[in-house]
C-alpha cells in the first residue's frame, strides 16, 4: 500500500497538515510487548562480497508485526497519550520533508487512522555505504510484507565529518581511494549540527561535481543520476540537497520509504514530552542510565573510558542528561539540569533557563511548557544515541531497523527500557558487504610477512645460497661460524651469580663480528636479496590495493544500478 502515490485530500477537501494532525488518533505501536531483538552473537560485520546480515530474519520481524497489539497495553495512560502525539509528529515531519525532496504525497489522515504497523530505520545524513543503505531496503521490504508504513529518520543533529566522498582512482598505476571534498570539513560544516549546514552552491558545487566525475575510476549510472540531481537541485541546505538525490535513485530502484528529519521531529510536542519525562525523573534516571552503561561495559570486558558511551556526570545539585542543548546556528553542548526541590534550570553553552514547575504535570503537559520556553529562548533539545532509539522504539516504531553499531549499543537501551517502562519495541539488525568490482595488483596474493621472513632467513643463513668455493666467501662464512660458536657457548657465572665481565665483552665482540660478516656476505648475495626485495614491494603494493579494492564503505551510489538492484533482490528474498 505504501508504494502507491496517495492523494493529499480527505473526503474531497484539501486540509492543511496542522489541522489534520490536530484531530488524528494514530494507532499505538503494536510491538510494545514483543521483545524480539537480534542475538548479539550473530552481529558480525559482513566482509565478503554478497554477505548479508539480517537478524532476526525478516520473516520473524513480519511475524512480530502480525501479532498485533497486546490485549492490554503495557504503556501507562500518560505514555499512551505521548505515543499518539509522537506518531502525529512523525507524520507531520515526514509530510513536510517529502514535499521538499519529491516523495509521493503522504495522506497523513489515512496514515494516522489506518492502524498499519510502522517500520522505522535511520542514519546520519552522509554518503554512506551499501551496508548502511541495506537498512532502508529492509525497511521497504518489511513494509511490503506487512502492509506497514516505512520511515527513514535522517539524523541531522549530528556533525558533518567529511563534505564529500571517497572514490577509487588509479594514480601512477596504483589503485588508491581518494577523498573528493567541496571544502575543508572545518569550513563546510564549521562543527555545527547538520541541520545548520548549507549545501555547496555555484562554482563550488560545479567544480566539486566535475572533480568527482573526473576522478572516479568506475562507470556508474547510479552515480550519474545522483550527481545530475545534485547539480540541478535548487535546495540550499545540505540535508535536503543530499536527500533529494538519494530519493530519486531509490525511486528508480522501486524503494519507497518516507524520510523525516530529527530536527523537525524534535521541534514538536511529542519529543518535548519525552524530554520532560527525563527532567521529571532526572536524578533517578541518570543513575539508571549510568548503571545500564556500566553493566554493558562489564559484560563485554570494555575498559577503555567513554566506550561505548560516556557516563552522565553530575553532582548533588546538577545532573547531566543524555541530550544536546544548543541555539540556532550554534555548536552542540551537553544538557545539564540544576535541581532544587521542584525548581529546574536548564544549563548549557547558551546559559541557563528557569523552567516552570513540571513535577505534577503529565509528560505531554510538561512538554508543552518546555517547548514554549525553548521556543522563547531560541534553543533546541536533541537526542544523543540512546535517547533517540529509546524515543523511537518506545513511542513510535513497531519495529526499528538498526545497523551493526546501533544494534550492539542498543542492548543498553533494552536494559534501560526494561528498568523504566517494562516494555520496548522489537528491533532488528541489517547490514551487507557489497563491494565494488575493483581489481587489485597481481601480487596481492603474496603475503608481505612471508616475503619479509624469506629476506630475514636469507640474510642470516647465507650458507644456503652461497658457495664456499671462493676463498673470500669461505673466509667470511668461517668467521660467521666462529662468531656463532662464541654466542652459543653457555657463559660461566661468577660466585655472585653474575656473568663474568670478560665473557660479556667477548660475547659483545662476537655479536658485532657476526653482523659485520652478515653485511659483507649480503654483498655477495645481492641478486637473491634484490629479487626478494622486489617481491616484497609488489606484495606490499598488492596488500595495499587489496585493502582499497575490498573497502566496504564506498558510497553505495558508486555501484551500477544493476548491482544495487541485485542487492535489493537479495534482501527481498532473504
C-alpha positions as CSV (number, residue, x, y, z in Angstrom):
1,X,0.0,0.0,0.0
2,X,2.8,2.4,0.9
3,X,4.2,2.3,-2.6
4,X,1.2,3.8,-4.2
5,X,1.0,7.6,-4.6
6,X,-1.8,8.8,-2.3
7,X,-4.0,11.8,-2.8
8,X,-3.4,14.6,-0.3
9,X,-7.2,15.2,0.0
10,X,-9.5,13.9,2.7
11,X,-13.3,13.4,1.9
12,X,-12.8,15.6,-1.1
13,X,-11.4,18.6,0.8
14,X,-7.9,19.9,0.9
15,X,-6.8,20.2,4.6
16,X,-3.6,21.7,6.0
17,X,-1.3,19.2,7.7
18,X,-1.6,21.1,11.0
19,X,-5.4,20.9,11.0
20,X,-5.4,17.3,10.1
21,X,-2.9,16.3,12.8
22,X,-4.8,18.1,15.5
23,X,-7.7,15.7,15.2
24,X,-6.0,12.5,14.3
25,X,-5.6,9.5,16.6
26,X,-2.9,7.2,15.2
27,X,-2.7,3.6,16.4
28,X,-0.3,2.9,19.2
29,X,2.9,0.9,18.4
30,X,2.0,-2.7,18.1
31,X,5.1,-4.4,19.4
32,X,5.4,-2.9,22.8
33,X,5.1,-6.3,24.5
34,X,7.3,-8.0,21.9
35,X,10.9,-8.1,22.8
36,X,12.1,-9.6,19.5
37,X,15.7,-8.5,19.0
38,X,19.0,-9.6,17.5
39,X,21.1,-12.3,19.1
40,X,24.3,-10.3,19.9
41,X,26.5,-13.3,19.0
42,X,25.1,-13.1,15.4
43,X,26.0,-9.5,14.9
44,X,29.2,-9.7,12.9
45,X,30.4,-7.2,10.2
46,X,29.9,-8.8,6.8
47,X,33.2,-8.7,4.9
48,X,33.0,-11.0,1.8
49,X,31.2,-9.8,-1.3
50,X,27.5,-10.6,-1.2
51,X,27.3,-11.4,2.6
52,X,24.1,-10.2,4.2
53,X,23.4,-9.7,7.9
54,X,19.7,-9.8,8.8
55,X,18.9,-10.7,12.3
56,X,16.3,-11.6,13.4
57,X,15.1,-12.8,10.0
58,X,12.6,-10.6,8.1
59,X,10.1,-13.5,8.5
60,X,10.4,-13.3,12.3
61,X,10.1,-9.5,12.2
62,X,7.0,-9.8,10.0
63,X,5.5,-12.3,12.5
64,X,6.1,-9.8,15.3
65,X,4.2,-7.2,13.4
66,X,1.4,-9.6,12.5
67,X,0.9,-10.4,16.2
68,X,-0.7,-7.1,16.6
69,X,-1.0,-5.0,19.8
70,X,-1.2,-6.7,23.2
71,X,-4.6,-7.1,24.8
72,X,-3.7,-4.6,27.4
73,X,-1.1,-2.0,26.5
74,X,2.0,-2.1,28.7
75,X,2.3,1.7,28.5
76,X,0.7,3.9,31.1
77,X,-2.1,6.3,30.1
78,X,0.3,9.2,30.1
79,X,2.7,7.3,27.8
80,X,-0.1,6.2,25.5
81,X,-1.1,9.8,25.1
82,X,2.6,10.8,24.5
83,X,2.9,7.9,21.9
84,X,-0.1,9.1,20.0
85,X,1.3,12.6,19.8
86,X,4.7,11.4,18.8
87,X,3.2,9.5,15.9
88,X,1.3,12.5,14.8
89,X,4.5,14.4,14.9
90,X,6.3,11.8,12.8
91,X,3.6,12.1,10.1
92,X,3.8,15.8,10.0
93,X,7.6,15.8,9.8
94,X,7.5,13.1,7.0
95,X,4.9,15.1,5.1
96,X,7.0,18.3,5.4
97,X,10.2,16.8,4.1
98,X,8.5,14.7,1.5
99,X,7.2,17.8,-0.1
100,X,10.8,19.1,-0.3
101,X,12.6,16.1,-1.7
102,X,9.9,14.9,-4.1
103,X,8.3,12.0,-2.3
104,X,4.7,11.0,-3.4
105,X,2.2,12.8,-1.1
106,X,1.7,11.1,2.2
107,X,-2.0,11.3,3.1
108,X,-1.5,11.7,6.8
109,X,-5.1,11.4,7.7
110,X,-5.3,7.9,6.1
111,X,-1.9,7.0,7.6
112,X,-2.9,8.0,11.1
113,X,-6.2,6.2,11.1
114,X,-5.2,3.1,9.1
115,X,-3.8,1.1,12.1
116,X,-0.9,-0.1,9.9
117,X,2.3,-1.0,11.7
118,X,5.2,1.3,11.5
119,X,8.8,0.3,10.5
120,X,11.5,2.8,11.2
121,X,15.2,3.0,10.4
122,X,17.6,5.9,10.4
123,X,21.1,7.1,10.0
124,X,23.3,10.3,9.8
125,X,23.0,12.2,6.5
126,X,26.1,11.4,4.6
127,X,27.5,9.5,1.6
128,X,27.1,6.1,3.3
129,X,27.9,2.7,2.0
130,X,25.7,-0.2,0.8
131,X,25.7,-1.9,4.2
132,X,24.0,1.1,5.7
133,X,21.6,1.5,2.8
134,X,20.6,-2.1,3.2
135,X,18.6,-0.9,6.3
136,X,16.5,1.2,4.0
137,X,15.9,-1.7,1.6
138,X,15.0,-3.9,4.5
139,X,12.5,-1.4,5.9
140,X,10.9,-1.1,2.5
141,X,10.7,-4.9,2.2
142,X,9.3,-5.3,5.7
143,X,6.7,-2.7,5.0
144,X,5.7,-4.6,1.8
145,X,5.3,-7.9,3.5
146,X,3.4,-6.4,6.5
147,X,1.4,-3.7,4.8
148,X,3.3,-1.3,7.0
149,X,4.4,2.3,6.8
150,X,8.2,2.6,6.4
151,X,10.1,5.7,7.7
152,X,13.8,6.7,7.4
153,X,14.9,9.0,10.2
154,X,17.5,11.5,8.9
155,X,19.8,12.2,11.9
156,X,20.5,15.8,11.1
157,X,21.6,16.9,14.6
158,X,24.9,15.0,14.1
159,X,28.1,16.8,12.8
160,X,29.4,16.7,9.3
161,X,32.6,14.6,9.2
162,X,33.6,14.9,5.6
163,X,32.0,17.2,3.0
164,X,32.4,14.7,0.1
165,X,33.1,11.1,-0.6
166,X,35.8,8.6,-1.3
167,X,36.3,7.3,-4.8
168,X,38.7,4.6,-6.2
169,X,41.3,6.1,-8.5
170,X,44.4,4.9,-10.4
171,X,47.4,7.1,-9.6
172,X,50.7,6.3,-11.3
173,X,49.3,2.8,-11.9
174,X,48.4,2.3,-8.2
175,X,44.9,1.7,-7.0
176,X,44.0,4.3,-4.3
177,X,41.0,5.7,-2.6
178,X,40.8,9.5,-2.7
179,X,38.5,11.8,-0.7
180,X,36.9,14.4,-3.0
181,X,35.6,17.3,-0.9
182,X,34.0,20.5,-1.8
183,X,35.6,22.3,1.2
184,X,37.7,21.6,4.3
185,X,35.5,20.0,7.0
186,X,36.0,22.8,9.4
187,X,34.9,25.3,6.7
188,X,32.0,23.3,5.3
189,X,30.3,22.3,8.5
190,X,32.1,24.5,11.0
191,X,31.5,21.9,13.6
192,X,27.8,22.6,13.5
193,X,24.9,20.2,13.5
194,X,23.9,19.1,10.0
195,X,20.6,21.0,10.3
196,X,22.5,24.2,10.0
197,X,24.9,23.2,7.3
198,X,24.5,24.6,3.8
199,X,24.9,22.7,0.6
200,X,27.6,23.8,-1.8
201,X,26.4,26.2,-4.4
202,X,27.5,28.0,-7.6
203,X,31.1,27.5,-8.7
204,X,32.0,25.4,-5.6
205,X,29.3,22.9,-6.4
206,X,30.2,22.8,-10.1
207,X,33.9,22.3,-9.6
208,X,33.3,19.6,-6.9
209,X,31.0,17.6,-9.2
210,X,33.4,17.9,-12.1
211,X,36.3,16.6,-9.9
212,X,34.2,13.7,-8.8
213,X,33.3,12.8,-12.4
214,X,36.9,13.0,-13.5
215,X,38.4,11.2,-10.5
216,X,36.1,8.2,-10.2
217,X,37.7,5.2,-11.9
218,X,34.5,3.3,-12.4
219,X,31.4,4.0,-14.6
220,X,28.2,4.2,-12.6
221,X,24.8,5.1,-13.9
222,X,23.7,5.3,-10.2
223,X,26.3,8.0,-9.6
224,X,25.4,9.8,-12.8
225,X,21.8,10.0,-11.6
226,X,22.8,11.3,-8.1
227,X,25.3,13.8,-9.5
228,X,22.9,15.2,-12.1
229,X,20.3,15.7,-9.3
230,X,22.8,17.4,-7.1
231,X,23.9,19.6,-9.9
232,X,20.3,20.7,-10.8
233,X,18.9,21.0,-7.3
234,X,17.6,24.3,-6.1
235,X,17.8,23.2,-2.5
236,X,20.3,25.1,-0.4
237,X,20.6,23.1,2.8
238,X,22.9,20.1,2.9
239,X,20.3,17.6,4.3
240,X,17.6,18.3,1.8
241,X,20.0,18.6,-1.1
242,X,21.6,15.1,-0.4
243,X,18.3,13.5,0.5
244,X,16.6,14.7,-2.7
245,X,19.3,12.9,-4.8
246,X,19.0,9.7,-2.7
247,X,15.2,9.8,-3.0
248,X,15.5,10.0,-6.8
249,X,17.8,7.0,-7.0
250,X,15.7,4.9,-4.6
251,X,12.6,5.7,-6.6
252,X,14.3,4.4,-9.7
253,X,15.0,1.2,-7.8
254,X,11.4,0.9,-6.6
255,X,12.4,1.7,-3.0
256,X,9.7,3.9,-1.3
257,X,10.4,5.0,2.3
258,X,9.2,8.2,4.0
259,X,12.0,10.4,5.1
260,X,11.8,12.7,8.1
261,X,14.4,14.9,9.9
262,X,15.2,14.6,13.6
263,X,15.4,18.4,13.7
264,X,11.7,18.7,12.5
265,X,10.5,15.9,14.8
266,X,12.3,17.4,17.8
267,X,10.6,20.7,17.4
268,X,7.2,19.2,18.2
269,X,5.3,18.4,21.4
270,X,5.7,14.6,21.5
271,X,9.5,15.0,21.7
272,X,9.3,17.7,24.3
273,X,7.0,15.4,26.4
274,X,9.7,12.7,26.3
275,X,12.4,15.2,27.4
276,X,10.1,16.5,30.1
277,X,9.7,12.9,31.4
278,X,13.5,12.8,31.8
279,X,13.5,16.1,33.6
280,X,10.8,15.0,36.0
281,X,12.9,11.9,36.9
282,X,16.4,13.4,36.3
283,X,18.4,12.1,39.3
284,X,16.9,8.6,39.3
285,X,17.0,8.1,35.5
286,X,20.6,9.4,35.2
287,X,21.7,6.8,37.7
288,X,19.9,4.1,35.9
289,X,21.4,5.2,32.6
290,X,24.9,5.0,34.0
291,X,24.2,1.7,35.6
292,X,23.0,0.2,32.3
293,X,26.1,1.5,30.5
294,X,28.4,0.1,33.2
295,X,26.6,-3.3,33.1
296,X,27.2,-3.4,29.3
297,X,30.9,-2.5,29.8
298,X,31.4,-5.2,32.3
299,X,29.5,-7.8,30.3
300,X,31.7,-7.2,27.3
301,X,35.0,-6.5,29.1
302,X,35.3,-2.9,27.9
303,X,38.0,-1.0,29.8
304,X,38.5,2.0,27.5
305,X,37.0,5.1,29.0
306,X,33.8,6.5,27.4
307,X,33.2,3.4,25.4
308,X,30.7,2.6,24.1
309,X,29.2,5.7,25.6
310,X,30.4,8.2,28.2
311,X,28.7,8.2,31.5
312,X,26.4,11.1,32.6
313,X,28.2,13.4,35.1
314,X,26.7,15.4,37.9
315,X,26.7,16.4,41.5
316,X,24.1,16.8,44.3
317,X,22.7,19.9,42.6
318,X,23.4,19.4,38.9
319,X,22.6,16.4,36.7
320,X,23.8,15.8,33.2
321,X,21.0,14.3,30.9
322,X,21.5,12.4,27.6
323,X,20.6,15.3,25.3
324,X,22.2,18.1,23.3
325,X,21.2,21.7,24.0
326,X,22.1,24.4,21.6
327,X,20.9,27.6,20.0
328,X,20.2,28.4,16.3
329,X,23.4,28.1,14.3
330,X,25.4,27.0,17.3
331,X,27.5,24.0,18.2
332,X,26.2,21.2,20.3
333,X,26.6,21.3,24.1
334,X,25.7,18.7,26.7
335,X,22.4,19.4,28.6
336,X,22.6,19.8,32.3
337,X,19.8,20.3,34.8
338,X,20.2,22.2,38.1
339,X,17.7,20.7,40.5
340,X,16.4,22.3,43.8
341,X,13.2,20.9,45.0
342,X,10.6,21.4,42.2
343,X,12.8,24.0,40.6
344,X,14.6,23.0,37.4
345,X,17.1,25.1,35.5
346,X,18.4,24.0,32.1
347,X,22.2,24.7,31.8
348,X,24.1,24.7,28.5
349,X,26.7,26.6,26.5
350,X,24.0,29.2,25.9
351,X,23.4,30.0,29.6
352,X,20.6,28.9,31.8
353,X,16.8,28.8,31.6
354,X,14.5,28.6,34.6
355,X,11.6,26.3,33.8
356,X,8.1,26.5,35.2
357,X,7.2,23.7,37.7
358,X,6.9,20.4,35.8
359,X,6.6,17.8,38.6
360,X,2.8,17.5,38.9
361,X,2.1,17.6,35.2
362,X,1.6,14.8,32.6
363,X,4.6,14.4,30.3
364,X,2.7,16.0,27.4
365,X,1.6,19.0,29.6
366,X,5.1,19.4,30.9
367,X,6.5,19.0,27.4
368,X,4.2,21.8,26.1
369,X,5.7,24.2,28.8
370,X,9.2,23.1,27.9
371,X,8.5,23.6,24.2
372,X,7.3,27.2,24.9
373,X,10.4,28.0,26.9
374,X,12.8,26.6,24.3
375,X,11.0,28.5,21.5
376,X,11.1,31.7,23.5
377,X,14.9,31.4,24.1
378,X,15.7,30.0,20.6
379,X,17.0,26.7,22.0
380,X,17.0,23.2,20.5
381,X,17.0,20.0,22.5
382,X,18.2,17.0,20.5
383,X,18.8,13.3,21.5
384,X,22.1,11.6,22.0
385,X,22.4,8.0,20.7
386,X,20.4,6.1,23.3
387,X,17.7,8.6,23.8
388,X,17.0,8.7,20.1
389,X,16.4,5.0,19.9
390,X,14.6,4.9,23.2
391,X,12.1,7.6,22.0
392,X,11.5,5.8,18.7
393,X,11.3,2.3,20.0
394,X,9.1,3.2,23.0
395,X,6.7,5.7,21.4
396,X,6.8,5.4,17.6
397,X,8.0,2.2,15.9
398,X,6.6,-1.2,15.9
399,X,9.9,-2.4,14.5
400,X,13.2,-0.5,14.4
401,X,16.0,-1.5,11.9
402,X,19.5,-0.9,13.3
403,X,22.9,-1.2,11.7
404,X,25.7,-3.1,13.4
405,X,26.9,-0.4,15.8
406,X,23.4,0.6,16.9
407,X,22.2,-2.9,17.4
408,X,25.2,-3.5,19.7
409,X,24.8,-0.5,21.9
410,X,21.0,-0.7,21.9
411,X,21.4,-3.6,24.3
412,X,21.9,-0.8,26.8
413,X,18.5,0.6,25.7
414,X,17.0,-2.8,26.2
415,X,18.3,-2.8,29.8
416,X,17.1,0.8,30.4
417,X,13.7,0.4,28.8
418,X,13.0,-2.7,30.8
419,X,14.1,-0.9,34.0
420,X,12.0,2.2,33.3
421,X,8.9,1.0,31.5
422,X,8.9,-2.8,31.4
423,X,8.5,-2.7,27.6
424,X,10.0,-1.7,24.3
425,X,9.6,-2.3,20.6
426,X,11.1,-5.0,18.5
427,X,14.2,-4.3,16.5
428,X,16.5,-5.9,14.0
429,X,20.0,-5.6,12.7
430,X,20.7,-5.3,8.9
431,X,24.0,-4.8,7.0
432,X,25.7,-6.1,3.9
433,X,29.1,-6.4,2.2
434,X,28.5,-5.1,-1.3
435,X,31.9,-4.5,-2.8
436,X,32.9,-2.5,-5.9
437,X,34.3,-4.5,-8.9
438,X,37.9,-3.3,-8.4
439,X,41.0,-5.3,-9.4
440,X,44.0,-5.1,-7.1
441,X,47.6,-5.6,-8.3
442,X,48.6,-9.1,-9.4
443,X,51.0,-9.5,-6.4
444,X,48.2,-9.2,-3.9
445,X,48.0,-13.0,-3.3
446,X,51.5,-13.0,-1.8
447,X,51.8,-12.2,1.9
448,X,54.3,-9.4,2.7
449,X,55.1,-11.1,6.0
450,X,56.1,-14.3,4.2
451,X,58.5,-12.4,2.0
452,X,59.9,-10.5,4.9
453,X,60.6,-13.8,6.6
454,X,62.4,-15.1,3.5
455,X,64.5,-11.9,3.4
456,X,65.4,-12.3,7.1
457,X,66.2,-16.0,6.6
458,X,68.4,-15.4,3.6
459,X,70.4,-12.7,5.3
460,X,71.0,-14.8,8.4
461,X,71.6,-18.1,6.6
462,X,73.8,-17.1,3.6
463,X,75.4,-20.5,3.5
464,X,72.2,-21.8,2.0
465,X,72.7,-19.9,-1.2
466,X,76.4,-19.0,-1.4
467,X,79.2,-21.4,-2.5
468,X,82.3,-21.8,-0.3
469,X,84.4,-22.5,-3.4
470,X,85.5,-18.9,-3.5
471,X,88.2,-18.2,-0.8
472,X,86.8,-14.8,0.2
473,X,83.3,-16.2,0.7
474,X,84.7,-19.2,2.5
475,X,86.6,-16.9,4.9
476,X,83.5,-14.9,5.6
477,X,81.4,-18.0,6.2
478,X,84.0,-19.4,8.6
479,X,84.2,-16.1,10.5
480,X,80.4,-16.1,10.8
481,X,80.5,-19.7,12.1
482,X,83.2,-18.8,14.7
483,X,81.2,-15.8,16.0
484,X,78.1,-18.0,16.3
485,X,80.1,-20.6,18.2
486,X,81.1,-18.0,20.8
487,X,77.5,-16.7,21.1
488,X,76.2,-20.3,21.6
489,X,78.5,-21.0,24.5
490,X,76.8,-21.0,27.9
491,X,78.5,-18.1,29.7
492,X,80.2,-19.0,33.0
493,X,78.9,-17.3,36.1
494,X,80.8,-15.7,39.0
495,X,80.1,-16.8,42.6
496,X,77.7,-13.9,42.9
497,X,75.7,-15.4,40.0
498,X,76.7,-12.7,37.5
499,X,78.2,-13.4,34.1
500,X,81.9,-12.8,34.1
501,X,82.8,-9.3,32.7
502,X,85.4,-10.7,30.3
503,X,83.0,-13.2,28.9
504,X,80.4,-10.4,28.4
505,X,82.9,-8.4,26.5
506,X,83.8,-11.4,24.3
507,X,80.1,-12.0,23.5
508,X,79.6,-8.4,22.5
509,X,82.6,-8.5,20.2
510,X,81.3,-11.8,18.7
511,X,77.9,-10.2,18.1
512,X,79.4,-7.3,16.3
513,X,81.7,-9.6,14.3
514,X,78.7,-11.7,13.3
515,X,76.7,-8.8,11.9
516,X,79.8,-7.5,10.1
517,X,80.2,-10.8,8.4
518,X,76.5,-10.9,7.5
519,X,76.7,-7.4,5.9
520,X,79.7,-8.5,3.8
521,X,78.1,-11.8,2.8
522,X,75.0,-9.9,1.8
523,X,77.0,-8.1,-0.9
524,X,77.8,-11.5,-2.4
525,X,74.1,-12.5,-2.2
526,X,72.7,-9.2,-3.7
527,X,70.9,-10.8,-6.7
528,X,68.8,-13.1,-4.5
529,X,68.2,-10.3,-1.9
530,X,67.3,-7.8,-4.7
531,X,64.8,-10.3,-6.1
532,X,63.1,-10.8,-2.7
533,X,63.1,-7.0,-2.1
534,X,61.2,-6.6,-5.4
535,X,58.8,-9.3,-4.4
536,X,58.3,-7.5,-1.1
537,X,57.5,-4.2,-2.8
538,X,55.0,-6.0,-5.0
539,X,53.4,-7.8,-2.1
540,X,53.1,-4.6,-0.1
541,X,51.5,-2.8,-3.0
542,X,49.2,-5.8,-3.6
543,X,48.2,-5.8,0.0
544,X,47.5,-2.1,0.0
545,X,45.5,-2.3,-3.2
546,X,43.6,-5.3,-1.8
547,X,42.5,-3.1,1.1
548,X,41.4,-0.4,-1.3
549,X,39.6,-2.8,-3.6
550,X,37.8,-4.6,-0.7
551,X,36.9,-1.5,1.3
552,X,33.2,-1.9,2.1
553,X,32.5,1.8,2.9
554,X,32.4,3.3,-0.6
555,X,29.3,5.4,-1.3
556,X,26.5,3.0,-2.4
557,X,25.7,5.0,-5.5
558,X,29.2,4.2,-6.9
559,X,27.6,0.8,-7.8
560,X,25.9,0.4,-11.1
561,X,22.1,0.4,-10.8
562,X,22.0,-3.3,-11.9
563,X,24.3,-4.1,-8.9
564,X,22.1,-2.2,-6.5
565,X,19.0,-3.9,-7.9
566,X,20.7,-7.3,-7.3
567,X,21.3,-6.2,-3.6
568,X,17.7,-5.2,-3.3
569,X,16.6,-8.6,-4.8
570,X,18.9,-10.5,-2.3
571,X,17.4,-8.7,0.6
572,X,13.8,-9.1,-0.7
573,X,14.3,-12.9,-1.0
574,X,16.4,-13.3,2.2
